[in-house]
Amino acid sequence: MIPYGRQNISQEDINAVVEVLRSDFITQGPVVPEFEKAVADYSGAKHAVAVNSATSALHIACLALGVGPGDLVWTTPITFVASANCALYCGAEVDFVDIDPNTYNMSVTCLAEKLEHAKRDGKLPKVVIPVHLSGQSCEMESIHALSAQYGFRIIEDASHAIGGSYKGGKIGNCRYSDITVFSFHPVKIITTGEGGMAVTNDPALVKRMALFRSHGITRYPSEMTRPPDGPWYYQQIELGFNYRMTDIQAALGVSQMRRLDEFVTQRHILAQRYEELLKDTPVIRPWQHPDTYSGLHLYIVRLPPGALKTSHREAFEHMRAEGIGVNLHYIPVYRQPYYERMGFKPADFPQAERYYAEAITLPIYPGLTPEQQGEIVGRLLAPSGYQTIF
């Protein structure tokens, strides 16, 4: 089986983890802040909070921005459920903005129209969560301009996008957002096993996120409601969570960060080879916005109706049967039974529906060989009568 994605672990990565295992600290020690600094410095943000998953990072980001009951949070339907669930965890309501037919990210046109109607109806969102699908940034400058007009805050879900750029700046610099979230799941661009991080330029937000990460507990006298009883004293001043990252995970992250640019470059080489293999076929290849340099976590193609002799589902099943671990990123969130019960209608998101009917994610990860790519494309096209010679 050729998976759609996988981690790349070097001997240096292993050595870094073993070094921590032999040290005095394996949970919250000095390596977690070292990893936070490495990611913040790379992305151009001033502050970072490492956590045990990007889902946790999204949750504490919403909490730090004051999301709660009675609030609305908008995101894209073409994302993993965590991008919407984080708002529900806070007691808020969720709605979705249809996607752009070219980038598959949140459509700025649809967002502007939805905001205009929401203002008229008195139902503007408190927070909007654009998701950088596949690693390609959303049109953040335009979204930020809309936030100034309509008064919402922005969390960039960059779970796919570390190592990418937008308008000449690294994704995560928070130039056009309040908070940016990264994921370090094994299939992502770098990994900590499981893990995530929230970066921001706002010192008040980082303080609140750090508090929510660790049970809502503080050991700083300046944050306490009364003088401490002694040097052992701490106070719980918020209802927080145990979302902490360990030094073991952070050590892997620090080591992986040293190869981040190399990983992204390799992904672009793989994407270019797919472009060459698919250029004379009816398969729709991913389009890159000229303002972006994608992290290329995913390589998503589309099979429009009639493009091949097989249906979308038949092509998917054929690939899986032939040992190609294709995937579909993602099932629109509003199609999940939990969200269906909220009354969402697929007809309200026509571009997301078209995308779902046509999209297939092909394998892409450092270590994928040209021969394997040739096999992948050959298996994709073979049922359609295309001659593939690689």
Summary of the structure (lengths in Angstrom):
residues: 390
radius of gyration: 21.7
end to end distance: 19.8
largest distance: 78.1
contacts: 1359
relative contact order: 0.17
helix: 41%
strand: 15%
